[in-house]
Amino acid sequence: MQKVGYSTLSISLPSEWVKDMGLKRGDLITFMPERDGSLRLMPGPPVEREVKAEEIVVNSDLCDEPRMLERVIVGNYILGCDTLRVVSSKRIRSEHVEEARRISRRLIGLSIIEETPNQIVLQCSIDPAKFQIDMLMRRLSIIASTMHNEAMQALVDFDMNLAEDTIRREEEADMIYWLALRLLLSAHRIQVVAEKIGLEEPSQIPGNRLILKNLETIADCAEDIAKRVILLRKLKISVGKEATERLFQIGELAHATFEKAMECLFTGDIKIANSILEMKEVVDKEEERLTTEFSARPLSACPHLRHITSCLTRIVESGADIAAIAINRALAKPSDICKRLAY
């Protein structure tokens, strides 16, 4: 670093980097300050560093497995693709057209803007500035909570209509989950996106992704319980009042686990988060007892009871994972429990 004039300090740019970037005298260079105090150096004015539209071309002829094209579209959406062009060397198969139409209705901001015999163009119009990651996590938590309550009530009342309502909500959970993943992955690559969606630190991205996955797992488990209720009703299998009450009690504990975990995530209450992890051990022991008891019941009901118990256990495990993240985030900030000393 050298001094130029009375107050200006200057440094030289590496010649290889200048050559690789195609820079010459008079070109603009942008410096972006990072949170850790470093500076990011980029060629061109700031406006050129905004998120650039990306187009992906998908060869539908190679998507020769059931729902493969659908999953390719979801994957590219999550990865931040703005325009997706599905092409075929001949005519796009009718099942592929249906997959593209179906999944476009389940991805927020994605729509079909062009459709010809051998091409389908999907475009995403998501503006990251309109979404905050905390808001999306809260929304997904509310959906999962509602699904859990409905599924357990459907089990108690043997109510197929309520079970079907639970299953329909799962699509909304997937929509929020996929959108949140898209924003997180974009924030990982582009600093401006992280700022727009309210990410305080880039280090929170992996934790947020794990939280979202656990919430999506809770929604999936609630859906599984609802599907099991419908199956039991169709097969005219009764699980018994006592077994239903025991499952409902475990369900109440599971619900409290992940709801309190989400609360701790935003309040930073380590004591409550710790109690959730202790609660998990209680539920694990209860699961063992229930599994043993259910094994002695009629063979027709036993596998269904064990499946529902397993779903509830997974919900508790997901809540415990969120509680562990809440503890880690709370410890990253100064508190009465932990104080950092500078040396």
N, C-alpha and C positions, 0 to 999 in steps of 0.2 A: 504494500500500500504506500503510495507516494502523495506528497502534498503539492497541490497546484494552486498558486496564488496564496492569499492570506488564510483561507479557511477550507477550501475544497480539497477532499481526499479522493484519489483515483486508484483504480486497479486495472490491470490488463486482462482482456478476454483471451482464453486459450485459442490459439490459431486454428487447431484442428476443429474445435466446436464451431468457430466462425465459418470455416470452410464448409462443414457439414450442413450448417443452417443456410448457406448461400447468402451470408450477410456482406454488406459493403458499407463504405463510408456514407453517412447520412441516413442509414436505416434506423428504424425505431426499435428500442429494446424496452421491455416492461419488467419492472421489479415488483414482486408481490411479497409483502411481509407475511410470514407464517407465525402461528401461535407460539412456537418454540424459540422465536427470536431470529430465525434464519430468514434469508431472502431467496425467493424463487425467481430465477432469471429466465425470461421467455422472449423470443423474437416476435416483433410486431406490436401493434397497439393493443390495449386491453380488450377492445371490442372483438378482436380476432380470437381471443382466448375463451370466449363464451362457449357453451356446449354446442357442438356442431352436430347437425342432423346426420344420422347414419342409416344407410340402406343395406339390407341383407337380402340376397337372392337364395331362395330355397328350392332345390330340385325335388319336386313331389314324387317323381318317378322312383326315387331311392327310398321314399318313406313307404315301404311295402309291408309294414306290420300294423295291426290294429291300433288306432289312436296315436301312432308315431308322429304324424304331421301335427296333430294337436299339441303334443308335448314339445315339439320343436318350436312351435309358435310361442308357447308359454315361456320356454327357456330364453328365446331371443327378446321377448318383452321384458323379462326380469333383468336381462343383461343391458337394457337401455336402448334397444333398437327403436328407431323412429319410424322407419318405413320397411315393411317386409313384403317382398315380392315372391309369391309362390308361382312357380312355372312348371310346365310339362312339355316334353318334346312332341306330344300329340295333343290329346284332350285331357284336361284334368278330370280324374275319376270322380264320380258322383259322391262317393264316400268322403273324398278329400274336400270337396266343396262343402259338404255338410259339416265336417270337422272344423273347417275355417269359419263358417258362419256361427256354429255353436260356441266355439271358444272366444270369438270376438265379442260375443254378448256377455262373457264372464270376465273380461279384462277391462278395467276402468280406463277410459280414454282411447281404446283401440276400436277402430271401425274399418269396414271394407269401403274403399273409395273407388275401386275399379274392379270389374269382373268380366273376363272374356273367356272363350272356350279353353284357352291354354294358359291363362294367367289370372291371378287374384292378387290385388294390391291392398295391403292393410296398413293403416297409418295411425300412429299414436300422437295424441294432442295434449299430453300431460304437461302441465306447467308446475314444476317443483315448488314454486313460490306459493302455491295455493295449499300446500300440505305441510304440516309439521309432524315429524316422526313420533313425538310423544302423543299427539292427537290420534294418530293411526293405531298406536299400541293400545291406547285407552279404548278406542272403538272396537278393536278386535277382542279385547278383554271383555267388554260388555256383551258382545255377540256370543262369545264362548260361555260366559256366565248364564246368559238367557237360555242357551241350548242345553246346558247342564241341568238347570232347574226344570225345564220342560221335559227333558228325557226322564229324569227321576220321577216327576209327577206322573208321566205317562206310564211308568212302570208300576207305580202305586195304584193308579186308577185303571190300569190295563186299557188305556185310551189310545186307539190307533190314530185318531185325528191329531191329537197333540204330538204323537210320535212323528207323524208326517210333517207337521209344522217344524219340528226340530230338524228334520232332514233337509227341508227346503232352506233353512237358514245357513246350512253349511256352504252353499254357493256364495253367499255374501261374505262369509269368513274367508274363503279362498280369494275372493276379489280384493279384500283389504290386505291380506297376507302377500299376494303377488305384487300389489302396488307398493307396499312398504319395502319389499325386497328390491324392487326396481330402483327406488329412491336411495336405499342404502348403498347398493352397488355403484350407482352413479356418484354418490357422495364420496365413495372411496377413491374414485378416479379423478373427480373434479371438485376442487375446493369450494367454488362458488355454489355448487349444489348443496354441499354440507351446510353452508351458512344459511341458505334459503330454507332448508327443512328443519333448522334449529338444532343441529348437532354441535354441542359445546366443544367436544374433543373428538378427533378422529379415532382415538383409542376406544370410544364407545361403540363403534360400528360392529365389531364381532359380538359384543354382549347384547346389543339390540337385535342382532340377527338371531341369536339363541333364544332371546325372550319371545320374539315373534314365532319361532318354530315351536316353542313350548305351548304358546297360546293356540296355535293352529292344531297341535296335537290334542289339546283339551277339547277343541271343537270336534275333531275327528272321533274322539272317544265318546263324546255325547251323541254323535251321529250313530256310532256303532251300537250304543245302548238302545237308542230309538229303533234301529233296525231289528234288534233282537226282540224288542217288545212286539213289533209287528209280526215277526216270525212266530213267537210264542202264541200270539192271538190266532194266527192262521192255522197253526198245528193244534190249537185248543189244549195247550199244555199249561197247567197251573203250577206256579212255583211255591205257592203257599203264603199265608199271611205273615207267619213268623220270619221266613226267609226274606220276604219283601221288606219288612220293617228293619231287619238287620242291614240289608243293602242300602236302604234309605238313610240310615244312621251313618254308614260309611260315606255315602254320597254327601251328606251335610258336612262331614269333616273335610272331604276332598274339596268341596266348594269353598269352605272357609280358608283352606290352605292357599289356593291360588289367588283368591280375592285379597287376602291380607298381604300376600307376596307382592302383588301389584301396588298396593298401598305403600308398602315399605320402599318400593323402588323410587317413589316420588317424595316420600317423607324422610327417608334415610334412617328409619328407626331400627337400629341393630337388634334391640331386645326382642321386638316382635318377629323380626326375620329369624332370629335364633330359635324362638319358640315354634316357628313353623317347621324348622328342621327337626326339632324334637318331636313334633306331632307326627312327622313322617314315620318315625320309628314305631309309634303307637299303632298307626294304620298298618304298617308292615306285619306286626304281630297279630292284629285282628284279621288280616287277610289270610294268614296261615291257619288260624282257627276256623274261619269260614270255609276255606278250601277243604279242610278235613271234615267238617260237618256236612258240607254239600255232597261229599263223596258217598255219604251214607243214604242219600235221598234217591228217589226213583231215577232210573237211568235216563228217562226222557227229559227230566228237568236239570239233571246234574251239569251237563256241558254248557247249558245256557247260563246257569248261575255262576259257574266258574268264569265264563267269558265276561259277564258283567262285572264281577269282582276284579278281574284283570284290568278292565277299562278304568275302573275307579282308582286302582293302584297307580296306573299310568298318569292319571290326572294329578294325584298327590305328588308323584315324582316330578312332574312338570312344574308344579307350584314350588317344590323344594329347590329346583334348579333356579327359578326366578328369584327366590329368597336368597340364595347364595350369591347371585349377581348383585342383588340389592346391598348385601353386606360389603362386598368388594367395593362398590361405588361409594358407600358411606365412609369406608376406611380411607378412601382417596382424598377425603376432605378433612380439615382440622376438626377435632371433636374433643369432648371431655374424656372419652375412652382412650384415644390415642393422640399424643402430641409429638410432633416432629422437632427434633433438636438439630440446629445447624452447627457444624464443626468447621 
